């Protein structure tokens, strides 16, 4: 399973073209990368957000294939 990681809030509010590349390198999935970026966008650039903690969560067998992973995005505020 992939490792959790974090991104600074300021990096996510700026237009940083390498952000997508970094997330893709960590997740290994275009679909996961798009979902994470959508989640970050939903926070709307809140200036109180210090960082985003992004964690993988494995599905149970009943939900999907055993190797499928979803990602949780949590904002850490000051």
PDB file of N, CA, C and O in Angstrom, chain B, residues numbered from 101:
ATOM      1  N   UNK B 101       0.846  -1.171   0.000  1.00  0.00           N
ATOM      2  CA  UNK B 101       0.000   0.000   0.000  1.00  0.00           C
ATOM      3  C   UNK B 101       0.895   1.238   0.000  1.00  0.00           C
ATOM      4  O   UNK B 101       1.940   1.239   0.650  1.00  0.00           O
ATOM      5  N   UNK B 102       0.503   2.290  -0.717  1.00  0.00           N
ATOM      6  CA  UNK B 102       1.293   3.525  -0.752  1.00  0.00           C
ATOM      7  C   UNK B 102       1.352   4.192   0.621  1.00  0.00           C
ATOM      8  O   UNK B 102       0.526   3.918   1.492  1.00  0.00           O
ATOM      9  N   UNK B 103       2.330   5.062   0.801  1.00  0.00           N
ATOM     10  CA  UNK B 103       2.505   5.774   2.066  1.00  0.00           C
ATOM     11  C   UNK B 103       1.690   7.056   2.092  1.00  0.00           C
ATOM     12  O   UNK B 103       1.452   7.662   1.047  1.00  0.00           O
ATOM     13  N   UNK B 104       1.253   7.481   3.291  1.00  0.00           N
ATOM     14  CA  UNK B 104       0.596   8.784   3.421  1.00  0.00           C
ATOM     15  C   UNK B 104       1.622   9.890   3.177  1.00  0.00           C
ATOM     16  O   UNK B 104       2.827   9.674   3.307  1.00  0.00           O
ATOM     17  N   UNK B 105       1.127  11.073   2.822  1.00  0.00           N
ATOM     18  CA  UNK B 105       2.003  12.220   2.614  1.00  0.00           C
ATOM     19  C   UNK B 105       1.237  13.491   2.914  1.00  0.00           C
ATOM     20  O   UNK B 105       0.020  13.458   3.093  1.00  0.00           O
ATOM     21  N   UNK B 106       1.942  14.615   2.970  1.00  0.00           N
ATOM     22  CA  UNK B 106       1.276  15.892   3.204  1.00  0.00           C
ATOM     23  C   UNK B 106       1.791  16.929   2.220  1.00  0.00           C
ATOM     24  O   UNK B 106       2.890  16.811   1.679  1.00  0.00           O
ATOM     25  N   UNK B 107       0.967  17.949   2.004  1.00  0.00           N
ATOM     26  CA  UNK B 107       1.295  19.063   1.122  1.00  0.00           C
ATOM     27  C   UNK B 107       0.981  20.346   1.866  1.00  0.00           C
ATOM     28  O   UNK B 107      -0.033  20.426   2.559  1.00  0.00           O
ATOM     29  N   UNK B 108       1.835  21.353   1.734  1.00  0.00           N
ATOM     30  CA  UNK B 108       1.575  22.623   2.404  1.00  0.00           C
ATOM     31  C   UNK B 108       0.364  23.298   1.782  1.00  0.00           C
ATOM     32  O   UNK B 108       0.118  23.182   0.581  1.00  0.00           O
ATOM     33  N   UNK B 109      -0.381  24.000   2.612  1.00  0.00           N
ATOM     34  CA  UNK B 109      -1.566  24.698   2.134  1.00  0.00           C
ATOM     35  C   UNK B 109      -1.229  25.760   1.106  1.00  0.00           C
ATOM     36  O   UNK B 109      -1.959  25.935   0.130  1.00  0.00           O
ATOM     37  N   UNK B 110      -0.122  26.476   1.314  1.00  0.00           N
ATOM     38  CA  UNK B 110       0.251  27.541   0.383  1.00  0.00           C
ATOM     39  C   UNK B 110       0.597  26.983  -0.990  1.00  0.00           C
ATOM     40  O   UNK B 110       0.314  27.615  -2.008  1.00  0.00           O
ATOM     41  N   UNK B 111       1.193  25.832  -1.025  1.00  0.00           N
ATOM     42  CA  UNK B 111       1.538  25.220  -2.312  1.00  0.00           C
ATOM     43  C   UNK B 111       0.281  24.842  -3.086  1.00  0.00           C
ATOM     44  O   UNK B 111       0.254  24.912  -4.315  1.00  0.00           O
ATOM     45  N   UNK B 112      -0.742  24.449  -2.369  1.00  0.00           N
ATOM     46  CA  UNK B 112      -1.972  24.010  -3.027  1.00  0.00           C
ATOM     47  C   UNK B 112      -2.838  25.170  -3.487  1.00  0.00           C
ATOM     48  O   UNK B 112      -3.695  24.984  -4.350  1.00  0.00           O
ATOM     49  N   UNK B 113      -2.638  26.362  -2.935  1.00  0.00           N
ATOM     50  CA  UNK B 113      -3.427  27.510  -3.375  1.00  0.00           C
ATOM     51  C   UNK B 113      -2.757  28.224  -4.534  1.00  0.00           C
ATOM     52  O   UNK B 113      -3.425  28.914  -5.304  1.00  0.00           O
ATOM     53  N   UNK B 114      -1.440  28.067  -4.669  1.00  0.00           N
ATOM     54  CA  UNK B 114      -0.717  28.680  -5.787  1.00  0.00           C
ATOM     55  C   UNK B 114      -0.859  27.801  -7.024  1.00  0.00           C
ATOM     56  O   UNK B 114      -1.131  26.604  -6.929  1.00  0.00           O
ATOM     57  N   UNK B 115      -0.676  28.400  -8.144  1.00  0.00           N
ATOM     58  CA  UNK B 115      -0.714  27.634  -9.392  1.00  0.00           C
ATOM     59  C   UNK B 115       0.654  26.979  -9.586  1.00  0.00           C
ATOM     60  O   UNK B 115       1.575  27.584 -10.135  1.00  0.00           O
ATOM     61  N   UNK B 116       0.767  25.743  -9.128  1.00  0.00           N
ATOM     62  CA  UNK B 116       2.033  25.010  -9.166  1.00  0.00           C
ATOM     63  C   UNK B 116       1.886  23.822 -10.106  1.00  0.00           C
ATOM     64  O   UNK B 116       1.256  22.828  -9.744  1.00  0.00           O
ATOM     65  N   UNK B 117       2.458  23.905 -11.314  1.00  0.00           N
ATOM     66  CA  UNK B 117       2.289  22.808 -12.277  1.00  0.00           C
ATOM     67  C   UNK B 117       2.918  21.494 -11.824  1.00  0.00           C
ATOM     68  O   UNK B 117       2.529  20.434 -12.315  1.00  0.00           O
ATOM     69  N   UNK B 118       3.871  21.533 -10.909  1.00  0.00           N
ATOM     70  CA  UNK B 118       4.505  20.293 -10.463  1.00  0.00           C
ATOM     71  C   UNK B 118       3.678  19.570  -9.399  1.00  0.00           C
ATOM     72  O   UNK B 118       3.996  18.438  -9.036  1.00  0.00           O
ATOM     73  N   UNK B 119       2.627  20.209  -8.899  1.00  0.00           N
ATOM     74  CA  UNK B 119       1.793  19.598  -7.857  1.00  0.00           C
ATOM     75  C   UNK B 119       1.152  18.308  -8.363  1.00  0.00           C
ATOM     76  O   UNK B 119       1.207  17.284  -7.682  1.00  0.00           O
ATOM     77  N   UNK B 120       0.554  18.346  -9.535  1.00  0.00           N
ATOM     78  CA  UNK B 120      -0.077  17.150 -10.109  1.00  0.00           C
ATOM     79  C   UNK B 120       0.956  16.045 -10.298  1.00  0.00           C
ATOM     80  O   UNK B 120       0.679  14.881 -10.008  1.00  0.00           O
ATOM     81  N   UNK B 121       2.137  16.398 -10.778  1.00  0.00           N
ATOM     82  CA  UNK B 121       3.186  15.406 -10.992  1.00  0.00           C
ATOM     83  C   UNK B 121       3.616  14.750  -9.682  1.00  0.00           C
ATOM     84  O   UNK B 121       3.832  13.539  -9.631  1.00  0.00           O
ATOM     85  N   UNK B 122       3.739  15.555  -8.622  1.00  0.00           N
ATOM     86  CA  UNK B 122       4.141  14.993  -7.326  1.00  0.00           C
ATOM     87  C   UNK B 122       3.086  14.034  -6.791  1.00  0.00           C
ATOM     88  O   UNK B 122       3.412  12.945  -6.319  1.00  0.00           O
ATOM     89  N   UNK B 123       1.829  14.439  -6.864  1.00  0.00           N
ATOM     90  CA  UNK B 123       0.751  13.576  -6.369  1.00  0.00           C
ATOM     91  C   UNK B 123       0.698  12.286  -7.179  1.00  0.00           C
ATOM     92  O   UNK B 123       0.533  11.204  -6.617  1.00  0.00           O
ATOM     93  N   UNK B 124       0.838  12.399  -8.494  1.00  0.00           N
ATOM     94  CA  UNK B 124       0.833  11.209  -9.350  1.00  0.00           C
ATOM     95  C   UNK B 124       1.989  10.279  -8.997  1.00  0.00           C
ATOM     96  O   UNK B 124       1.815   9.061  -8.978  1.00  0.00           O
ATOM     97  N   UNK B 125       3.156  10.833  -8.720  1.00  0.00           N
ATOM     98  CA  UNK B 125       4.310  10.000  -8.349  1.00  0.00           C
ATOM     99  C   UNK B 125       4.049   9.264  -7.033  1.00  0.00           C
ATOM    100  O   UNK B 125       4.504   8.135  -6.856  1.00  0.00           O
ATOM    101  N   UNK B 126       3.326   9.890  -6.121  1.00  0.00           N
ATOM    102  CA  UNK B 126       3.061   9.271  -4.821  1.00  0.00           C
ATOM    103  C   UNK B 126       1.929   8.255  -4.871  1.00  0.00           C
ATOM    104  O   UNK B 126       1.965   7.250  -4.162  1.00  0.00           O
ATOM    105  N   UNK B 127       0.919   8.513  -5.710  1.00  0.00           N
ATOM    106  CA  UNK B 127      -0.240   7.616  -5.762  1.00  0.00           C
ATOM    107  C   UNK B 127      -0.111   6.554  -6.841  1.00  0.00           C
ATOM    108  O   UNK B 127      -0.620   5.443  -6.688  1.00  0.00           O
ATOM    109  N   UNK B 128       0.565   6.890  -7.926  1.00  0.00           N
ATOM    110  CA  UNK B 128       0.684   5.964  -9.039  1.00  0.00           C
ATOM    111  C   UNK B 128      -0.589   5.835  -9.863  1.00  0.00           C
ATOM    112  O   UNK B 128      -0.738   4.886 -10.633  1.00  0.00           O
ATOM    113  N   UNK B 129      -1.503   6.779  -9.708  1.00  0.00           N
ATOM    114  CA  UNK B 129      -2.792   6.666 -10.383  1.00  0.00           C
ATOM    115  C   UNK B 129      -3.291   8.041 -10.824  1.00  0.00           C
ATOM    116  O   UNK B 129      -3.356   8.974 -10.024  1.00  0.00           O
ATOM    117  N   UNK B 130      -3.646   8.156 -12.118  1.00  0.00           N
ATOM    118  CA  UNK B 130      -4.245   9.397 -12.615  1.00  0.00           C
ATOM    119  C   UNK B 130      -5.592   9.663 -11.956  1.00  0.00           C
ATOM    120  O   UNK B 130      -5.920  10.804 -11.631  1.00  0.00           O
ATOM    121  N   UNK B 131      -6.366   8.603 -11.761  1.00  0.00           N
ATOM    122  CA  UNK B 131      -7.687   8.741 -11.144  1.00  0.00           C
ATOM    123  C   UNK B 131      -7.567   9.245  -9.710  1.00  0.00           C
ATOM    124  O   UNK B 131      -8.297  10.149  -9.303  1.00  0.00           O
ATOM    125  N   UNK B 132      -6.651   8.663  -8.951  1.00  0.00           N
ATOM    126  CA  UNK B 132      -6.443   9.096  -7.565  1.00  0.00           C
ATOM    127  C   UNK B 132      -5.941  10.534  -7.523  1.00  0.00           C
ATOM    128  O   UNK B 132      -6.377  11.322  -6.683  1.00  0.00           O
ATOM    129  N   UNK B 133      -5.036  10.875  -8.418  1.00  0.00           N
ATOM    130  CA  UNK B 133      -4.492  12.237  -8.466  1.00  0.00           C
ATOM    131  C   UNK B 133      -5.599  13.242  -8.728  1.00  0.00           C
ATOM    132  O   UNK B 133      -5.671  14.269  -8.053  1.00  0.00           O
ATOM    133  N   UNK B 134      -6.455  12.968  -9.687  1.00  0.00           N
ATOM    134  CA  UNK B 134      -7.570  13.873  -9.993  1.00  0.00           C
ATOM    135  C   UNK B 134      -8.509  14.011  -8.802  1.00  0.00           C
ATOM    136  O   UNK B 134      -8.972  15.111  -8.500  1.00  0.00           O
ATOM    137  N   UNK B 135      -8.789  12.913  -8.134  1.00  0.00           N
ATOM    138  CA  UNK B 135      -9.670  12.951  -6.957  1.00  0.00           C
ATOM    139  C   UNK B 135      -9.077  13.769  -5.821  1.00  0.00           C
ATOM    140  O   UNK B 135      -9.787  14.532  -5.167  1.00  0.00           O
ATOM    141  N   UNK B 136      -7.787  13.615  -5.584  1.00  0.00           N
ATOM    142  CA  UNK B 136      -7.117  14.378  -4.527  1.00  0.00           C
ATOM    143  C   UNK B 136      -7.145  15.866  -4.859  1.00  0.00           C
ATOM    144  O   UNK B 136      -7.435  16.691  -3.993  1.00  0.00           O
ATOM    145  N   UNK B 137      -6.846  16.208  -6.102  1.00  0.00           N
ATOM    146  CA  UNK B 137      -6.874  17.622  -6.496  1.00  0.00           C
ATOM    147  C   UNK B 137      -8.276  18.214  -6.387  1.00  0.00           C
ATOM    148  O   UNK B 137      -8.425  19.374  -6.003  1.00  0.00           O
ATOM    149  N   UNK B 138      -9.305  17.439  -6.719  1.00  0.00           N
ATOM    150  CA  UNK B 138     -10.690  17.911  -6.551  1.00  0.00           C
ATOM    151  C   UNK B 138     -11.004  18.156  -5.079  1.00  0.00           C
ATOM    152  O   UNK B 138     -11.650  19.146  -4.734  1.00  0.00           O
ATOM    153  N   UNK B 139     -10.547  17.258  -4.217  1.00  0.00           N
ATOM    154  CA  UNK B 139     -10.789  17.426  -2.782  1.00  0.00           C
ATOM    155  C   UNK B 139     -10.120  18.692  -2.265  1.00  0.00           C
ATOM    156  O   UNK B 139     -10.716  19.444  -1.494  1.00  0.00           O
ATOM    157  N   UNK B 140      -8.885  18.925  -2.687  1.00  0.00           N
ATOM    158  CA  UNK B 140      -8.170  20.131  -2.269  1.00  0.00           C
ATOM    159  C   UNK B 140      -8.894  21.375  -2.782  1.00  0.00           C
ATOM    160  O   UNK B 140      -9.020  22.359  -2.054  1.00  0.00           O
ATOM    161  N   UNK B 141      -9.368  21.340  -4.021  1.00  0.00           N
ATOM    162  CA  UNK B 141     -10.100  22.477  -4.596  1.00  0.00           C
ATOM    163  C   UNK B 141     -11.363  22.805  -3.802  1.00  0.00           C
ATOM    164  O   UNK B 141     -11.746  23.970  -3.692  1.00  0.00           O
ATOM    165  N   UNK B 142     -12.009  21.776  -3.248  1.00  0.00           N
ATOM    166  CA  UNK B 142     -13.244  22.010  -2.485  1.00  0.00           C
ATOM    167  C   UNK B 142     -13.013  22.851  -1.232  1.00  0.00           C
ATOM    168  O   UNK B 142     -13.933  23.503  -0.739  1.00  0.00           O
ATOM    169  N   UNK B 143     -11.784  22.834  -0.718  1.00  0.00           N
ATOM    170  CA  UNK B 143     -11.496  23.666   0.455  1.00  0.00           C
ATOM    171  C   UNK B 143     -11.414  25.148   0.083  1.00  0.00           C
ATOM    172  O   UNK B 143     -11.424  26.001   0.970  1.00  0.00           O
ATOM    173  N   UNK B 144     -11.334  25.460  -1.178  1.00  0.00           N
ATOM    174  CA  UNK B 144     -11.438  26.824  -1.668  1.00  0.00           C
ATOM    175  C   UNK B 144     -10.313  27.765  -1.287  1.00  0.00           C
ATOM    176  O   UNK B 144     -10.550  28.970  -1.195  1.00  0.00           O
ATOM    177  N   UNK B 145      -9.120  27.286  -1.064  1.00  0.00           N
ATOM    178  CA  UNK B 145      -8.001  28.181  -0.749  1.00  0.00           C
ATOM    179  C   UNK B 145      -8.109  28.837   0.612  1.00  0.00           C
ATOM    180  O   UNK B 145      -7.613  29.948   0.799  1.00  0.00           O
ATOM    181  N   UNK B 146      -8.737  28.184   1.556  1.00  0.00           N
ATOM    182  CA  UNK B 146      -8.877  28.695   2.921  1.00  0.00           C
ATOM    183  C   UNK B 146      -7.493  29.046   3.482  1.00  0.00           C
ATOM    184  O   UNK B 146      -6.646  28.160   3.593  1.00  0.00           O
ATOM    185  N   UNK B 147      -7.239  30.309   3.837  1.00  0.00           N
ATOM    186  CA  UNK B 147      -5.915  30.714   4.313  1.00  0.00           C
ATOM    187  C   UNK B 147      -5.544  30.138   5.684  1.00  0.00           C
ATOM    188  O   UNK B 147      -4.381  30.204   6.082  1.00  0.00           O
ATOM    189  N   UNK B 148      -6.509  29.579   6.406  1.00  0.00           N
ATOM    190  CA  UNK B 148      -6.197  29.005   7.718  1.00  0.00           C
ATOM    191  C   UNK B 148      -5.624  27.592   7.613  1.00  0.00           C
ATOM    192  O   UNK B 148      -5.196  27.024   8.618  1.00  0.00           O
ATOM    193  N   UNK B 149      -5.612  27.020   6.407  1.00  0.00           N
ATOM    194  CA  UNK B 149      -5.109  25.656   6.216  1.00  0.00           C
ATOM    195  C   UNK B 149      -3.583  25.685   6.124  1.00  0.00           C
ATOM    196  O   UNK B 149      -3.009  26.314   5.235  1.00  0.00           O
ATOM    197  N   UNK B 150      -2.949  24.993   7.060  1.00  0.00           N
ATOM    198  CA  UNK B 150      -1.486  24.900   7.072  1.00  0.00           C
ATOM    199  C   UNK B 150      -1.000  23.850   6.090  1.00  0.00           C
ATOM    200  O   UNK B 150      -0.039  24.064   5.352  1.00  0.00           O
ATOM    201  N   UNK B 151      -1.688  22.698   6.093  1.00  0.00           N
ATOM    202  CA  UNK B 151      -1.279  21.607   5.209  1.00  0.00           C
ATOM    203  C   UNK B 151      -2.456  20.663   4.992  1.00  0.00           C
ATOM    204  O   UNK B 151      -3.458  20.699   5.705  1.00  0.00           O
ATOM    205  N   UNK B 152      -2.293  19.828   3.992  1.00  0.00           N
ATOM    206  CA  UNK B 152      -3.252  18.762   3.699  1.00  0.00           C
ATOM    207  C   UNK B 152      -2.564  17.443   3.979  1.00  0.00           C
ATOM    208  O   UNK B 152      -1.460  17.200   3.491  1.00  0.00           O
ATOM    209  N   UNK B 153      -3.200  16.595   4.754  1.00  0.00           N
ATOM    210  CA  UNK B 153      -2.692  15.252   5.012  1.00  0.00           C
ATOM    211  C   UNK B 153      -3.480  14.287   4.127  1.00  0.00           C
ATOM    212  O   UNK B 153      -4.709  14.238   4.171  1.00  0.00           O
ATOM    213  N   UNK B 154      -2.748  13.533   3.333  1.00  0.00           N
ATOM    214  CA  UNK B 154      -3.355  12.646   2.346  1.00  0.00           C
ATOM    215  C   UNK B 154      -2.968  11.214   2.695  1.00  0.00           C
ATOM    216  O   UNK B 154      -1.789  10.862   2.720  1.00  0.00           O
ATOM    217  N   UNK B 155      -3.981  10.397   2.963  1.00  0.00           N
ATOM    218  CA  UNK B 155      -3.736   9.031   3.457  1.00  0.00           C
ATOM    219  C   UNK B 155      -4.454   7.995   2.608  1.00  0.00           C
ATOM    220  O   UNK B 155      -5.601   8.200   2.213  1.00  0.00           O
ATOM    221  N   UNK B 156      -3.784   6.884   2.325  1.00  0.00           N
ATOM    222  CA  UNK B 156      -4.430   5.798   1.581  1.00  0.00           C
ATOM    223  C   UNK B 156      -5.294   4.950   2.511  1.00  0.00           C
ATOM    224  O   UNK B 156      -4.997   4.796   3.695  1.00  0.00           O
ATOM    225  N   UNK B 157      -6.355   4.413   1.951  1.00  0.00           N
ATOM    226  CA  UNK B 157      -7.214   3.496   2.690  1.00  0.00           C
ATOM    227  C   UNK B 157      -7.549   2.335   1.773  1.00  0.00           C
ATOM    228  O   UNK B 157      -8.067   2.532   0.674  1.00  0.00           O
ATOM    229  N   UNK B 158      -7.256   1.130   2.221  1.00  0.00           N
ATOM    230  CA  UNK B 158      -7.542  -0.059   1.415  1.00  0.00           C
ATOM    231  C   UNK B 158      -9.025  -0.388   1.490  1.00  0.00           C
ATOM    232  O   UNK B 158      -9.667  -0.202   2.524  1.00  0.00           O
ATOM    233  N   UNK B 159      -9.556  -0.880   0.377  1.00  0.00           N
ATOM    234  CA  UNK B 159     -10.944  -1.337   0.344  1.00  0.00           C
ATOM    235  C   UNK B 159     -11.032  -2.745   0.923  1.00  0.00           C
ATOM    236  O   UNK B 159     -10.063  -3.504   0.904  1.00  0.00           O
ATOM    237  N   UNK B 160     -12.194  -3.070   1.430  1.00  0.00           N
ATOM    238  CA  UNK B 160     -12.438  -4.458   1.803  1.00  0.00           C
ATOM    239  C   UNK B 160     -12.747  -5.238   0.538  1.00  0.00           C
ATOM    240  O   UNK B 160     -13.066  -4.646  -0.492  1.00  0.00           O
ATOM    241  N   UNK B 161     -12.658  -6.526   0.602  1.00  0.00           N
ATOM    242  CA  UNK B 161     -12.911  -7.358  -0.587  1.00  0.00           C
ATOM    243  C   UNK B 161     -14.316  -7.166  -1.127  1.00  0.00           C
ATOM    244  O   UNK B 161     -14.533  -7.244  -2.336  1.00  0.00           O
ATOM    245  N   UNK B 162     -15.265  -6.918  -0.252  1.00  0.00           N
ATOM    246  CA  UNK B 162     -16.648  -6.754  -0.696  1.00  0.00           C
ATOM    247  C   UNK B 162     -16.821  -5.485  -1.520  1.00  0.00           C
ATOM    248  O   UNK B 162     -17.722  -5.398  -2.353  1.00  0.00           O
ATOM    249  N   UNK B 163     -15.951  -4.496  -1.283  1.00  0.00           N
ATOM    250  CA  UNK B 163     -16.107  -3.228  -1.989  1.00  0.00           C
ATOM    251  C   UNK B 163     -15.460  -3.233  -3.368  1.00  0.00           C
ATOM    252  O   UNK B 163     -16.052  -2.753  -4.334  1.00  0.00           O
ATOM    253  N   UNK B 164     -14.247  -3.773  -3.464  1.00  0.00           N
ATOM    254  CA  UNK B 164     -13.512  -3.741  -4.731  1.00  0.00           C
ATOM    255  C   UNK B 164     -12.457  -4.820  -4.755  1.00  0.00           C
ATOM    256  O   UNK B 164     -12.385  -5.681  -3.878  1.00  0.00           O
ATOM    257  N   UNK B 165     -11.643  -4.745  -5.786  1.00  0.00           N
ATOM    258  CA  UNK B 165     -10.510  -5.662  -5.881  1.00  0.00           C
ATOM    259  C   UNK B 165      -9.599  -5.453  -4.670  1.00  0.00           C
ATOM    260  O   UNK B 165      -9.497  -4.331  -4.175  1.00  0.00           O
ATOM    261  N   UNK B 166      -8.946  -6.488  -4.191  1.00  0.00           N
ATOM    262  CA  UNK B 166      -8.150  -6.392  -2.972  1.00  0.00           C
ATOM    263  C   UNK B 166      -7.041  -5.341  -3.006  1.00  0.00           C
ATOM    264  O   UNK B 166      -6.640  -4.839  -1.955  1.00  0.00           O
ATOM    265  N   UNK B 167      -6.545  -5.004  -4.178  1.00  0.00           N
ATOM    266  CA  UNK B 167      -5.450  -4.040  -4.250  1.00  0.00           C
ATOM    267  C   UNK B 167      -5.918  -2.602  -4.446  1.00  0.00           C
ATOM    268  O   UNK B 167      -5.090  -1.693  -4.497  1.00  0.00           O
ATOM    269  N   UNK B 168      -7.226  -2.376  -4.557  1.00  0.00           N
ATOM    270  CA  UNK B 168      -7.744  -1.032  -4.776  1.00  0.00           C
ATOM    271  C   UNK B 168      -7.529  -0.159  -3.543  1.00  0.00           C
ATOM    272  O   UNK B 168      -7.653  -0.616  -2.407  1.00  0.00           O
ATOM    273  N   UNK B 169      -7.204   1.105  -3.794  1.00  0.00           N
ATOM    274  CA  UNK B 169      -6.937   2.054  -2.709  1.00  0.00           C
ATOM    275  C   UNK B 169      -7.724   3.326  -2.982  1.00  0.00           C
ATOM    276  O   UNK B 169      -7.799   3.784  -4.122  1.00  0.00           O
ATOM    277  N   UNK B 170      -8.313   3.897  -1.931  1.00  0.00           N
ATOM    278  CA  UNK B 170      -8.887   5.238  -2.019  1.00  0.00           C
ATOM    279  C   UNK B 170      -8.024   6.142  -1.164  1.00  0.00           C
ATOM    280  O   UNK B 170      -7.257   5.671  -0.325  1.00  0.00           O
ATOM    281  N   UNK B 171      -8.150   7.428  -1.377  1.00  0.00           N
ATOM    282  CA  UNK B 171      -7.329   8.403  -0.655  1.00  0.00           C
ATOM    283  C   UNK B 171      -8.222   9.358   0.116  1.00  0.00           C
ATOM    284  O   UNK B 171      -9.246   9.822  -0.385  1.00  0.00           O
ATOM    285  N   UNK B 172      -7.814   9.641   1.344  1.00  0.00           N
ATOM    286  CA  UNK B 172      -8.506  10.579   2.209  1.00  0.00           C
ATOM    287  C   UNK B 172      -7.681  11.860   2.271  1.00  0.00           C
ATOM    288  O   UNK B 172      -6.465  11.809   2.454  1.00  0.00           O
ATOM    289  N   UNK B 173      -8.342  13.017   2.118  1.00  0.00           N
ATOM    290  CA  UNK B 173      -7.671  14.308   2.189  1.00  0.00           C
ATOM    291  C   UNK B 173      -8.227  15.055   3.395  1.00  0.00           C
ATOM    292  O   UNK B 173      -9.432  15.287   3.489  1.00  0.00           O
ATOM    293  N   UNK B 174      -7.344  15.428   4.312  1.00  0.00           N
ATOM    294  CA  UNK B 174      -7.753  16.137   5.526  1.00  0.00           C
ATOM    295  C   UNK B 174      -6.972  17.444   5.628  1.00  0.00           C
ATOM    296  O   UNK B 174      -5.749  17.456   5.483  1.00  0.00           O
ATOM    297  N   UNK B 175      -7.683  18.543   5.879  1.00  0.00           N
ATOM    298  CA  UNK B 175      -7.048  19.854   6.035  1.00  0.00           C
ATOM    299  C   UNK B 175      -6.665  20.039   7.501  1.00  0.00           C
ATOM    300  O   UNK B 175      -7.469  19.788   8.399  1.00  0.00           O
ATOM    301  N   UNK B 176      -5.433  20.478   7.733  1.00  0.00           N
ATOM    302  CA  UNK B 176      -4.951  20.788   9.083  1.00  0.00           C
ATOM    303  C   UNK B 176      -4.873  22.311   9.157  1.00  0.00           C
ATOM    304  O   UNK B 176      -4.117  22.949   8.425  1.00  0.00           O
ATOM    305  N   UNK B 177      -5.673  22.874  10.058  1.00  0.00           N
ATOM    306  CA  UNK B 177      -5.759  24.329  10.174  1.00  0.00           C
ATOM    307  C   UNK B 177      -4.962  24.854  11.360  1.00  0.00           C
ATOM    308  O   UNK B 177      -4.648  24.129  12.304  1.00  0.00           O
ATOM    309  N   UNK B 178      -4.650  26.135  11.274  1.00  0.00           N
ATOM    310  CA  UNK B 178      -3.905  26.787  12.374  1.00  0.00           C
ATOM    311  C   UNK B 178      -4.808  27.106  13.534  1.00  0.00           C
ATOM    312  O   UNK B 178      -4.354  27.653  14.539  1.00  0.00           O
TER     313      UNK B 178
END
